[in-house]
Amino acid sequence: MGKGVHIQELPGVGTRYDVALGGGGRRVSIVVSRDGKRHLYVFEDAGDEPDAVVELTEEQARKVGAVLAGTYFTD
Amino acid sequence: MGKGVHIQELPGVGTRYDVALGGGGRRVSIVVSRDGKRHLYVFEDAGDEPDAVVELTEEQARKVGAVLAGTYFTD
């Protein structure tokens, strides 16, 4: 499952995960801070400037993650 | 876990999940199509126009989802 995910330690900050989305430099970067917060960066092309950045709490990230992963179920 | 996720069926298309990210209308919308593709929309404020849209295959969505949910591990 490691394929397609580039992981980089950010000393003093946390860990950055880059997921390439195929052609054109499109990618999603997620920075997981040591306090559990996530920042989600969306790049719609190969540029250095993200098209969107959102900060997620651990709880919000879990929800978004479950929906994306297909494991989100309501009671 | 349903709290904070608004789910809407899109007839003939799939299912839309909206995850509110706290104040200011910030939210992430994910449309899961019936063929497994996901579209991720990021709204940095309350507007109707997303700041970024990316299309993810099922595999890519699983990776991004695992990173966000904190369940991503390399072998």
Backbone of each chain as nested JSON, in Angstrom:
{
  "chains": [
    {"id": "A", "residues": [
      {"number": 1, "name": "MET", "atoms": {"N": [0.826, -1.216, 0.0], "CA": [0.0, 0.0, 0.0], "C": [0.86, 1.266, 0.0]}},
      {"number": 2, "name": "GLY", "atoms": {"N": [2.179, 1.116, 0.231], "CA": [3.038, 2.287, 0.256], "C": [3.152, 2.987, -1.082]}},
      {"number": 3, "name": "LYS", "atoms": {"N": [2.892, 2.272, -2.133], "CA": [3.036, 2.826, -3.479], "C": [2.117, 4.036, -3.678]}},
      {"number": 4, "name": "GLY", "atoms": {"N": [2.721, 5.095, -4.213], "CA": [1.899, 6.258, -4.49], "C": [1.761, 7.217, -3.326]}},
      {"number": 5, "name": "VAL", "atoms": {"N": [2.35, 6.869, -2.191], "CA": [2.349, 7.795, -1.059], "C": [3.794, 8.11, -0.688]}},
      {"number": 6, "name": "HIS", "atoms": {"N": [4.12, 9.392, -0.74], "CA": [5.469, 9.819, -0.368], "C": [5.413, 10.39, 1.043]}},
      {"number": 7, "name": "ILE", "atoms": {"N": [6.255, 9.848, 1.907], "CA": [6.223, 10.251, 3.316], "C": [7.494, 11.002, 3.666]}},
      {"number": 8, "name": "GLN", "atoms": {"N": [7.329, 12.103, 4.349], "CA": [8.476, 12.926, 4.715], "C": [8.315, 13.394, 6.166]}},
      {"number": 9, "name": "GLU", "atoms": {"N": [9.33, 13.14, 6.961], "CA": [9.293, 13.651, 8.33], "C": [9.589, 15.14, 8.313]}},
      {"number": 10, "name": "LEU", "atoms": {"N": [8.82, 15.898, 9.078], "CA": [9.057, 17.336, 9.217], "C": [9.492, 17.563, 10.661]}},
      {"number": 11, "name": "PRO", "atoms": {"N": [10.791, 17.655, 10.884], "CA": [11.286, 17.714, 12.263], "C": [10.618, 18.822, 13.063]}},
      {"number": 12, "name": "GLY", "atoms": {"N": [10.154, 18.473, 14.233], "CA": [9.517, 19.444, 15.095], "C": [8.08, 19.742, 14.748]}},
      {"number": 13, "name": "VAL", "atoms": {"N": [7.612, 19.233, 13.637], "CA": [6.247, 19.536, 13.192], "C": [5.388, 18.274, 13.179]}},
      {"number": 14, "name": "GLY", "atoms": {"N": [5.839, 17.306, 12.4], "CA": [5.037, 16.092, 12.273], "C": [5.461, 15.322, 11.04]}},
      {"number": 15, "name": "THR", "atoms": {"N": [4.494, 14.83, 10.314], "CA": [4.774, 14.005, 9.145], "C": [3.924, 14.479, 7.983]}},
      {"number": 16, "name": "ARG", "atoms": {"N": [4.55, 14.526, 6.824], "CA": [3.828, 14.932, 5.635], "C": [3.652, 13.741, 4.704]}},
      {"number": 17, "name": "TYR", "atoms": {"N": [2.441, 13.567, 4.217], "CA": [2.113, 12.478, 3.298], "C": [1.627, 13.102, 2.003]}},
      {"number": 18, "name": "ASP", "atoms": {"N": [2.28, 12.728, 0.905], "CA": [1.84, 13.192, -0.408], "C": [1.272, 12.023, -1.191]}},
      {"number": 19, "name": "VAL", "atoms": {"N": [0.057, 12.219, -1.658], "CA": [-0.572, 11.182, -2.475], "C": [-0.733, 11.75, -3.882]}},
      {"number": 20, "name": "ALA", "atoms": {"N": [-0.029, 11.154, -4.828], "CA": [-0.137, 11.584, -6.217], "C": [-1.46, 11.086, -6.784]}},
      {"number": 21, "name": "LEU", "atoms": {"N": [-2.08, 11.931, -7.612], "CA": [-3.386, 11.57, -8.155], "C": [-3.331, 11.389, -9.661]}},
      {"number": 22, "name": "GLY", "atoms": {"N": [-2.221, 10.859, -10.133], "CA": [-2.127, 10.628, -11.564], "C": [-1.524, 11.823, -12.259]}},
      {"number": 23, "name": "GLY", "atoms": {"N": [-1.966, 12.092, -13.469], "CA": [-1.301, 13.072, -14.326], "C": [-1.395, 14.499, -13.843]}},
      {"number": 24, "name": "GLY", "atoms": {"N": [-0.549, 15.334, -14.434], "CA": [-0.676, 16.772, -14.289], "C": [-0.255, 17.345, -12.959]}},
      {"number": 25, "name": "GLY", "atoms": {"N": [0.413, 16.53, -12.132], "CA": [0.888, 17.055, -10.859], "C": [-0.186, 17.155, -9.799]}},
      {"number": 26, "name": "ARG", "atoms": {"N": [-1.382, 16.712, -10.112], "CA": [-2.454, 16.762, -9.115], "C": [-2.065, 15.889, -7.924]}},
      {"number": 27, "name": "ARG", "atoms": {"N": [-2.262, 16.444, -6.757], "CA": [-1.896, 15.678, -5.566], "C": [-2.599, 16.239, -4.333]}},
      {"number": 28, "name": "VAL", "atoms": {"N": [-2.606, 15.404, -3.33], "CA": [-3.136, 15.799, -2.034], "C": [-2.01, 15.626, -1.041]}},
      {"number": 29, "name": "SER", "atoms": {"N": [-1.756, 16.643, -0.233], "CA": [-0.769, 16.539, 0.835], "C": [-1.478, 16.634, 2.166]}},
      {"number": 30, "name": "ILE", "atoms": {"N": [-1.077, 15.786, 3.062], "CA": [-1.636, 15.827, 4.411], "C": [-0.481, 15.961, 5.392]}},
      {"number": 31, "name": "VAL", "atoms": {"N": [-0.532, 16.974, 6.217], "CA": [0.469, 17.12, 7.268], "C": [-0.197, 16.751, 8.588]}},
      {"number": 32, "name": "VAL", "atoms": {"N": [0.32, 15.709, 9.196], "CA": [-0.193, 15.274, 10.493], "C": [0.74, 15.851, 11.552]}},
      {"number": 33, "name": "SER", "atoms": {"N": [0.209, 16.792, 12.325], "CA": [1.027, 17.427, 13.354], "C": [1.131, 16.519, 14.563]}},
      {"number": 34, "name": "ARG", "atoms": {"N": [2.12, 16.806, 15.375], "CA": [2.334, 15.949, 16.545], "C": [1.186, 16.047, 17.549]}},
      {"number": 35, "name": "ASP", "atoms": {"N": [0.418, 17.148, 17.474], "CA": [-0.723, 17.273, 18.389], "C": [-1.994, 16.63, 17.828]}},
      {"number": 36, "name": "GLY", "atoms": {"N": [-1.868, 15.964, 16.663], "CA": [-3.018, 15.253, 16.11], "C": [-3.755, 16.01, 15.024]}},
      {"number": 37, "name": "LYS", "atoms": {"N": [-3.557, 17.316, 14.952], "CA": [-4.211, 18.099, 13.901], "C": [-3.71, 17.671, 12.523]}},
      {"number": 38, "name": "ARG", "atoms": {"N": [-4.589, 17.794, 11.548], "CA": [-4.207, 17.541, 10.163], "C": [-4.438, 18.787, 9.339]}},
      {"number": 39, "name": "HIS", "atoms": {"N": [-3.526, 19.042, 8.418], "CA": [-3.773, 20.032, 7.389], "C": [-3.833, 19.308, 6.059]}},
      {"number": 40, "name": "LEU", "atoms": {"N": [-4.904, 19.571, 5.348], "CA": [-5.12, 18.944, 4.05], "C": [-4.883, 19.994, 2.973]}},
      {"number": 41, "name": "TYR", "atoms": {"N": [-3.933, 19.71, 2.095], "CA": [-3.625, 20.609, 0.987], "C": [-4.024, 19.928, -0.312]}},
      {"number": 42, "name": "VAL", "atoms": {"N": [-4.736, 20.644, -1.155], "CA": [-5.13, 20.091, -2.441], "C": [-4.464, 20.882, -3.55]}},
      {"number": 43, "name": "PHE", "atoms": {"N": [-3.754, 20.169, -4.402], "CA": [-3.089, 20.772, -5.557], "C": [-3.761, 20.244, -6.816]}},
      {"number": 44, "name": "GLU", "atoms": {"N": [-4.346, 21.141, -7.583], "CA": [-5.021, 20.706, -8.81], "C": [-4.063, 20.637, -9.991]}},
      {"number": 45, "name": "ASP", "atoms": {"N": [-2.844, 21.122, -9.81], "CA": [-1.843, 20.988, -10.858], "C": [-0.472, 20.943, -10.204]}},
      {"number": 46, "name": "ALA", "atoms": {"N": [0.584, 21.049, -11.004], "CA": [1.933, 20.814, -10.5], "C": [2.52, 21.999, -9.733]}},
      {"number": 47, "name": "GLY", "atoms": {"N": [1.776, 23.073, -9.576], "CA": [2.315, 24.261, -8.923], "C": [2.65, 24.05, -7.458]}},
      {"number": 48, "name": "ASP", "atoms": {"N": [3.318, 25.032, -6.888], "CA": [3.696, 24.951, -5.481], "C": [2.606, 25.472, -4.555]}},
      {"number": 49, "name": "GLU", "atoms": {"N": [1.693, 26.255, -5.11], "CA": [0.635, 26.844, -4.296], "C": [-0.584, 25.935, -4.262]}},
      {"number": 50, "name": "PRO", "atoms": {"N": [-1.001, 25.51, -3.081], "CA": [-2.198, 24.674, -3.032], "C": [-3.445, 25.451, -3.434]}},
      {"number": 51, "name": "ASP", "atoms": {"N": [-4.387, 24.762, -4.049], "CA": [-5.652, 25.402, -4.402], "C": [-6.554, 25.547, -3.188]}},
      {"number": 52, "name": "ALA", "atoms": {"N": [-6.368, 24.683, -2.229], "CA": [-7.154, 24.788, -0.997], "C": [-6.364, 24.175, 0.154]}},
      {"number": 53, "name": "VAL", "atoms": {"N": [-6.575, 24.746, 1.315], "CA": [-5.974, 24.231, 2.54], "C": [-7.063, 24.211, 3.606]}},
      {"number": 54, "name": "VAL", "atoms": {"N": [-7.225, 23.104, 4.266], "CA": [-8.135, 23.088, 5.408], "C": [-7.465, 22.413, 6.588]}},
      {"number": 55, "name": "GLU", "atoms": {"N": [-7.785, 22.936, 7.761], "CA": [-7.296, 22.338, 8.988], "C": [-8.389, 21.455, 9.561]}},
      {"number": 56, "name": "LEU", "atoms": {"N": [-8.011, 20.266, 9.958], "CA": [-8.983, 19.324, 10.511], "C": [-8.523, 18.866, 11.881]}},
      {"number": 57, "name": "THR", "atoms": {"N": [-9.483, 18.779, 12.791], "CA": [-9.173, 18.129, 14.059], "C": [-9.035, 16.629, 13.791]}},
      {"number": 58, "name": "GLU", "atoms": {"N": [-8.541, 15.929, 14.786], "CA": [-8.405, 14.484, 14.634], "C": [-9.765, 13.845, 14.329]}},
      {"number": 59, "name": "GLU", "atoms": {"N": [-10.783, 14.308, 15.013], "CA": [-12.132, 13.771, 14.832], "C": [-12.677, 14.052, 13.426]}},
      {"number": 60, "name": "GLN", "atoms": {"N": [-12.495, 15.283, 12.97], "CA": [-12.947, 15.626, 11.615], "C": [-12.188, 14.816, 10.571]}},
      {"number": 61, "name": "ALA", "atoms": {"N": [-10.88, 14.669, 10.787], "CA": [-10.057, 13.913, 9.842], "C": [-10.495, 12.457, 9.794]}},
      {"number": 62, "name": "ARG", "atoms": {"N": [-10.884, 11.927, 10.939], "CA": [-11.344, 10.54, 10.961], "C": [-12.617, 10.381, 10.149]}},
      {"number": 63, "name": "LYS", "atoms": {"N": [-13.498, 11.371, 10.255], "CA": [-14.753, 11.292, 9.49], "C": [-14.491, 11.375, 7.993]}},
      {"number": 64, "name": "VAL", "atoms": {"N": [-13.726, 12.394, 7.593], "CA": [-13.424, 12.547, 6.167], "C": [-12.687, 11.303, 5.663]}},
      {"number": 65, "name": "GLY", "atoms": {"N": [-11.767, 10.813, 6.467], "CA": [-10.999, 9.624, 6.081], "C": [-11.883, 8.405, 5.899]}},
      {"number": 66, "name": "ALA", "atoms": {"N": [-12.841, 8.23, 6.793], "CA": [-13.725, 7.068, 6.699], "C": [-14.6, 7.154, 5.449]}},
      {"number": 67, "name": "VAL", "atoms": {"N": [-15.088, 8.356, 5.151], "CA": [-15.904, 8.5, 3.942], "C": [-15.062, 8.166, 2.711]}},
      {"number": 68, "name": "LEU", "atoms": {"N": [-13.859, 8.71, 2.647], "CA": [-13.006, 8.463, 1.483], "C": [-12.638, 6.99, 1.364]}},
      {"number": 69, "name": "ALA", "atoms": {"N": [-12.349, 6.382, 2.491], "CA": [-11.894, 4.992, 2.472], "C": [-13.057, 4.018, 2.277]}},
      {"number": 70, "name": "GLY", "atoms": {"N": [-14.287, 4.548, 2.329], "CA": [-15.438, 3.674, 2.135], "C": [-15.813, 2.892, 3.377]}},
      {"number": 71, "name": "THR", "atoms": {"N": [-15.37, 3.384, 4.533], "CA": [-15.671, 2.687, 5.778], "C": [-16.541, 3.538, 6.697]}},
      {"number": 72, "name": "TYR", "atoms": {"N": [-17.231, 4.498, 6.113], "CA": [-18.102, 5.336, 6.929], "C": [-19.498, 4.745, 6.967]}},
      {"number": 73, "name": "PHE", "atoms": {"N": [-19.962, 4.465, 8.145], "CA": [-21.315, 3.942, 8.297], "C": [-22.006, 4.672, 9.419]}},
      {"number": 74, "name": "THR", "atoms": {"N": [-23.272, 4.968, 9.207], "CA": [-24.049, 5.57, 10.288], "C": [-24.657, 4.451, 11.106]}},
      {"number": 75, "name": "ASP", "atoms": {"N": [-25.002, 4.802, 12.323], "CA": [-25.591, 3.779, 13.205], "C": [-26.998, 3.408, 12.732]}}
    ]},
    {"id": "B", "residues": [
      {"number": 1, "name": "MET", "atoms": {"N": [-21.135, 8.351, 15.427], "CA": [-20.146, 8.929, 14.492], "C": [-20.833, 9.738, 13.4]}},
      {"number": 2, "name": "GLY", "atoms": {"N": [-22.207, 9.598, 13.328], "CA": [-22.901, 10.321, 12.278], "C": [-22.872, 11.831, 12.476]}},
      {"number": 3, "name": "LYS", "atoms": {"N": [-22.642, 12.275, 13.673], "CA": [-22.659, 13.701, 13.971], "C": [-21.632, 14.455, 13.124]}},
      {"number": 4, "name": "GLY", "atoms": {"N": [-22.12, 15.535, 12.527], "CA": [-21.194, 16.35, 11.754], "C": [-21.021, 15.915, 10.316]}},
      {"number": 5, "name": "VAL", "atoms": {"N": [-21.71, 14.854, 9.918], "CA": [-21.661, 14.433, 8.515], "C": [-23.084, 14.448, 7.981]}},
      {"number": 6, "name": "HIS", "atoms": {"N": [-23.289, 15.235, 6.937], "CA": [-24.599, 15.294, 6.305], "C": [-24.554, 14.445, 5.037]}},
      {"number": 7, "name": "ILE", "atoms": {"N": [-25.493, 13.513, 4.946], "CA": [-25.49, 12.569, 3.825], "C": [-26.699, 12.825, 2.949]}},
      {"number": 8, "name": "GLN", "atoms": {"N": [-26.462, 12.844, 1.654], "CA": [-27.547, 13.12, 0.71], "C": [-27.421, 12.178, -0.478]}},
      {"number": 9, "name": "GLU", "atoms": {"N": [-28.492, 11.461, -0.773], "CA": [-28.481, 10.612, -1.966], "C": [-28.619, 11.493, -3.207]}},
      {"number": 10, "name": "LEU", "atoms": {"N": [-27.82, 11.204, -4.212], "CA": [-27.925, 11.909, -5.485], "C": [-28.417, 10.89, -6.516]}},
      {"number": 11, "name": "PRO", "atoms": {"N": [-29.696, 10.906, -6.792], "CA": [-30.259, 9.845, -7.642], "C": [-29.527, 9.733, -8.973]}},
      {"number": 12, "name": "GLY", "atoms": {"N": [-29.163, 8.525, -9.305], "CA": [-28.474, 8.275, -10.563], "C": [-27.003, 8.597, -10.529]}},
      {"number": 13, "name": "VAL", "atoms": {"N": [-26.528, 9.173, -9.453], "CA": [-25.122, 9.577, -9.384], "C": [-24.392, 8.802, -8.294]}},
      {"number": 14, "name": "GLY", "atoms": {"N": [-24.876, 8.943, -7.072], "CA": [-24.206, 8.283, -5.961], "C": [-24.632, 8.93, -4.661]}},
      {"number": 15, "name": "THR", "atoms": {"N": [-23.684, 9.161, -3.799], "CA": [-23.987, 9.698, -2.478], "C": [-23.034, 10.837, -2.165]}},
      {"number": 16, "name": "ARG", "atoms": {"N": [-23.577, 11.872, -1.578], "CA": [-22.77, 13.026, -1.204], "C": [-22.672, 13.107, 0.31]}},
      {"number": 17, "name": "TYR", "atoms": {"N": [-21.455, 13.289, 0.8], "CA": [-21.194, 13.411, 2.222], "C": [-20.582, 14.775, 2.473]}},
      {"number": 18, "name": "ASP", "atoms": {"N": [-21.191, 15.537, 3.364], "CA": [-20.636, 16.839, 3.727], "C": [-20.143, 16.78, 5.16]}},
      {"number": 19, "name": "VAL", "atoms": {"N": [-18.908, 17.149, 5.337], "CA": [-18.338, 17.189, 6.679], "C": [-18.038, 18.643, 7.01]}},
      {"number": 20, "name": "ALA", "atoms": {"N": [-18.748, 19.166, 7.993], "CA": [-18.51, 20.545, 8.426], "C": [-17.213, 20.597, 9.218]}},
      {"number": 21, "name": "LEU", "atoms": {"N": [-16.489, 21.689, 9.014], "CA": [-15.189, 21.806, 9.673], "C": [-15.177, 22.949, 10.671]}},
      {"number": 22, "name": "GLY", "atoms": {"N": [-16.3, 23.158, 11.324], "CA": [-16.33, 24.222, 12.313], "C": [-16.794, 25.516, 11.684]}},
      {"number": 23, "name": "GLY", "atoms": {"N": [-16.254, 26.619, 12.165], "CA": [-16.776, 27.918, 11.811], "C": [-16.562, 28.339, 10.37]}},
      {"number": 24, "name": "GLY", "atoms": {"N": [-17.282, 29.374, 9.971], "CA": [-17.028, 30.047, 8.706], "C": [-17.462, 29.303, 7.465]}},
      {"number": 25, "name": "GLY", "atoms": {"N": [-18.245, 28.238, 7.643], "CA": [-18.733, 27.527, 6.465], "C": [-17.71, 26.605, 5.835]}},
      {"number": 26, "name": "ARG", "atoms": {"N": [-16.545, 26.492, 6.448], "CA": [-15.543, 25.586, 5.892], "C": [-16.083, 24.16, 5.929]}},
      {"number": 27, "name": "ARG", "atoms": {"N": [-15.893, 23.461, 4.827], "CA": [-16.408, 22.095, 4.771], "C": [-15.722, 21.317, 3.662]}},
      {"number": 28, "name": "VAL", "atoms": {"N": [-15.84, 20.031, 3.785], "CA": [-15.347, 19.126, 2.754], "C": [-16.548, 18.325, 2.286]}},
      {"number": 29, "name": "SER", "atoms": {"N": [-16.722, 18.255, 0.976], "CA": [-17.778, 17.417, 0.412], "C": [-17.137, 16.297, -0.378]}},
      {"number": 30, "name": "ILE", "atoms": {"N": [-17.673, 15.122, -0.218], "CA": [-17.189, 13.982, -0.98], "C": [-18.38, 13.364, -1.69]}},
      {"number": 31, "name": "VAL", "atoms": {"N": [-18.269, 13.245, -2.999], "CA": [-19.306, 12.551, -3.759], "C": [-18.745, 11.193, -4.159]}},
      {"number": 32, "name": "VAL", "atoms": {"N": [-19.396, 10.156, -3.664], "CA": [-18.997, 8.793, -4.014], "C": [-19.917, 8.332, -5.135]}},
      {"number": 33, "name": "SER", "atoms": {"N": [-19.34, 8.157, -6.317], "CA": [-20.151, 7.737, -7.455], "C": [-20.4, 6.238, -7.394]}},
      {"number": 34, "name": "ARG", "atoms": {"N": [-21.392, 5.821, -8.148], "CA": [-21.754, 4.406, -8.109], "C": [-20.648, 3.526, -8.685]}},
      {"number": 35, "name": "ASP", "atoms": {"N": [-19.778, 4.119, -9.515], "CA": [-18.674, 3.313, -10.063], "C": [-17.446, 3.306, -9.143]}},
      {"number": 36, "name": "GLY", "atoms": {"N": [-17.573, 3.894, -7.964], "CA": [-16.47, 3.838, -7.007], "C": [-15.608, 5.088, -6.983]}},
      {"number": 37, "name": "LYS", "atoms": {"N": [-15.686, 5.905, -8.029], "CA": [-14.89, 7.146, -8.041], "C": [-15.374, 8.102, -6.964]}},
      {"number": 38, "name": "ARG", "atoms": {"N": [-14.425, 8.882, -6.457], "CA": [-14.761, 9.922, -5.489], "C": [-14.361, 11.28, -6.036]}},
      {"number": 39, "name": "HIS", "atoms": {"N": [-15.195, 12.258, -5.797], "CA": [-14.799, 13.641, -6.019], "C": [-14.745, 14.323, -4.661]}},
      {"number": 40, "name": "LEU", "atoms": {"N": [-13.612, 14.953, -4.426], "CA": [-13.393, 15.66, -3.163], "C": [-13.461, 17.151, -3.436]}},
      {"number": 41, "name": "TYR", "atoms": {"N": [-14.386, 17.816, -2.748], "CA": [-14.547, 19.262, -2.884], "C": [-14.149, 19.908, -1.569]}},
      {"number": 42, "name": "VAL", "atoms": {"N": [-13.325, 20.934, -1.658], "CA": [-12.912, 21.649, -0.449], "C": [-13.436, 23.072, -0.52]}},
      {"number": 43, "name": "PHE", "atoms": {"N": [-14.162, 23.448, 0.521], "CA": [-14.702, 24.812, 0.635], "C": [-14.021, 25.486, 1.811]}},
      {"number": 44, "name": "GLU", "atoms": {"N": [-13.302, 26.555, 1.526], "CA": [-12.606, 27.259, 2.605], "C": [-13.49, 28.297, 3.286]}},
      {"number": 45, "name": "ASP", "atoms": {"N": [-14.666, 28.522, 2.718], "CA": [-15.628, 29.43, 3.357], "C": [-17.029, 29.009, 2.954]}},
      {"number": 46, "name": "ALA", "atoms": {"N": [-18.017, 29.839, 3.261], "CA": [-19.405, 29.429, 3.094], "C": [-19.904, 29.51, 1.655]}},
      {"number": 47, "name": "GLY", "atoms": {"N": [-19.066, 29.899, 0.722], "CA": [-19.511, 30.082, -0.656], "C": [-19.952, 28.78, -1.314]}},
      {"number": 48, "name": "ASP", "atoms": {"N": [-20.548, 28.921, -2.489], "CA": [-21.02, 27.746, -3.228], "C": [-19.939, 27.166, -4.115]}},
      {"number": 49, "name": "GLU", "atoms": {"N": [-18.918, 27.962, -4.404], "CA": [-17.853, 27.496, -5.303], "C": [-16.74, 26.848, -4.495]}},
      {"number": 50, "name": "PRO", "atoms": {"N": [-16.434, 25.604, -4.787], "CA": [-15.337, 24.972, -4.057], "C": [-14.002, 25.61, -4.417]}},
      {"number": 51, "name": "ASP", "atoms": {"N": [-13.1, 25.649, -3.442], "CA": [-11.762, 26.165, -3.712], "C": [-10.915, 25.15, -4.462]}},
      {"number": 52, "name": "ALA", "atoms": {"N": [-11.235, 23.894, -4.299], "CA": [-10.513, 22.86, -5.034], "C": [-11.415, 21.654, -5.214]}},
      {"number": 53, "name": "VAL", "atoms": {"N": [-11.217, 20.988, -6.337], "CA": [-11.931, 19.744, -6.629], "C": [-10.906, 18.756, -7.157]}},
      {"number": 54, "name": "VAL", "atoms": {"N": [-10.892, 17.578, -6.59], "CA": [-10.052, 16.534, -7.184], "C": [-10.847, 15.25, -7.321]}},
      {"number": 55, "name": "GLU", "atoms": {"N": [-10.53, 14.545, -8.399], "CA": [-11.151, 13.243, -8.625], "C": [-10.195, 12.176, -8.149]}},
      {"number": 56, "name": "LEU", "atoms": {"N": [-10.704, 11.227, -7.406], "CA": [-9.859, 10.148, -6.898], "C": [-10.434, 8.801, -7.322]}},
      {"number": 57, "name": "THR", "atoms": {"N": [-9.547, 7.904, -7.704], "CA": [-9.983, 6.528, -7.894], "C": [-10.252, 5.93, -6.519]}},
      {"number": 58, "name": "GLU", "atoms": {"N": [-10.853, 4.763, -6.519], "CA": [-11.143, 4.087, -5.251], "C": [-9.838, 3.863, -4.477]}},
      {"number": 59, "name": "GLU", "atoms": {"N": [-8.812, 3.446, -5.191], "CA": [-7.505, 3.161, -4.577], "C": [-6.887, 4.432, -3.986]}},
      {"number": 60, "name": "GLN", "atoms": {"N": [-6.911, 5.506, -4.751], "CA": [-6.359, 6.769, -4.251], "C": [-7.148, 7.258, -3.044]}},
      {"number": 61, "name": "ALA", "atoms": {"N": [-8.458, 7.126, -3.105], "CA": [-9.302, 7.573, -1.993], "C": [-9.011, 6.76, -0.739]}},
      {"number": 62, "name": "ARG", "atoms": {"N": [-8.735, 5.481, -0.935], "CA": [-8.415, 4.639, 0.228], "C": [-7.127, 5.105, 0.889]}},
      {"number": 63, "name": "LYS", "atoms": {"N": [-6.149, 5.462, 0.059], "CA": [-4.874, 5.943, 0.611], "C": [-5.05, 7.254, 1.364]}},
      {"number": 64, "name": "VAL", "atoms": {"N": [-5.689, 8.212, 0.725], "CA": [-5.901, 9.509, 1.383], "C": [-6.728, 9.317, 2.651]}},
      {"number": 65, "name": "GLY", "atoms": {"N": [-7.747, 8.469, 2.551], "CA": [-8.598, 8.202, 3.701], "C": [-7.838, 7.591, 4.86]}},
      {"number": 66, "name": "ALA", "atoms": {"N": [-6.946, 6.661, 4.547], "CA": [-6.172, 6.004, 5.606], "C": [-5.232, 6.996, 6.284]}},
      {"number": 67, "name": "VAL", "atoms": {"N": [-4.613, 7.86, 5.499], "CA": [-3.725, 8.86, 6.094], "C": [-4.519, 9.772, 7.022]}},
      {"number": 68, "name": "LEU", "atoms": {"N": [-5.677, 10.245, 6.534], "CA": [-6.494, 11.154, 7.346], "C": [-7.008, 10.477, 8.603]}},
      {"number": 69, "name": "ALA", "atoms": {"N": [-7.401, 9.232, 8.47], "CA": [-7.982, 8.525, 9.606], "C": [-6.913, 8.035, 10.575]}},
      {"number": 70, "name": "GLY", "atoms": {"N": [-5.664, 8.161, 10.174], "CA": [-4.584, 7.724, 11.061], "C": [-4.357, 6.231, 11.032]}},
      {"number": 71, "name": "THR", "atoms": {"N": [-4.798, 5.591, 9.958], "CA": [-4.633, 4.139, 9.844], "C": [-3.725, 3.759, 8.681]}},
      {"number": 72, "name": "TYR", "atoms": {"N": [-2.927, 4.721, 8.252], "CA": [-2.021, 4.418, 7.143], "C": [-0.691, 3.922, 7.687]}},
      {"number": 73, "name": "PHE", "atoms": {"N": [-0.327, 2.738, 7.284], "CA": [0.959, 2.185, 7.702], "C": [1.666, 1.596, 6.504]}},
      {"number": 74, "name": "THR", "atoms": {"N": [2.96, 1.811, 6.457], "CA": [3.745, 1.189, 5.393], "C": [4.178, -0.193, 5.864]}},
      {"number": 75, "name": "ASP", "atoms": {"N": [4.481, -1.029, 4.907], "CA": [4.894, -2.398, 5.256], "C": [6.275, -2.38, 5.891]}}
    ]}
  ]
}
